[in-house]
Amino acid sequence: MPGTGDGARRLLNKWRARPGSDWLVVIVVLALHVAWVRWTGGGDLFGKPGREQRLQIYTAGATVVAVVGSFVTAAIAQYAGASGRRMRTLRTSEHLASQFRRNWVSILSATLLIAGVCLLATVLDVTKSDPGGVHWMVEAVLLLGAARAYRLLWLFNAVIKATDRDLADPGHQQPRT
């Protein structure tokens, strides 16, 4: 069936082109979750555990995002080091290049923000039940991290595909080892 999925594909492409839209996703999902918790009285994943367990969650979040940060730098190095006709197009095409740069910066800045908020939460969450809602702040940045993780996978895939296609081009010279 022609056209099946075209609308979804266009929406996904528009979302990929605008990393700032991740914040809208975070706000909507978090607001729906807060409303659900208030309405049902249950389902508060980070608010239900005791303080010690929440601190472990915050520390684990900071650790995981630090590891992901290393993948981000590896991806940027792969992007910067790749050569070929398609990679030149990715880097020099006005629309594609700016889209890639915005996504790289958004992912890298999100890793710093998430790690910082998770570590700040270990300082701010000082009560048994967290009445101040520090855990909601952590949930928000972890949702942001999920959105940015998708962006990272998409960028890795795009760079790998372009690099592989460039290597498959006839006449491509393999470096001598």
Buried (B, 14 or more C-beta within 10 A) or exposed (E): EEEEEEEEEEEEEEBBBBBEEBBEBBEEBBEEBBEEBEEEEEEBEBBEBEEEEBBEBBBEBBEBBBEBBEBBEEBBEBBEEBEBEBBEEBBEEEEBEEBBEBBBEBBBEBBEBBBEBBEBBBEBBEEEEBEEBBBBBBBBBBBBBEBBBBBBEEBBEBBEEBBEBBEEEEEEEEEEE
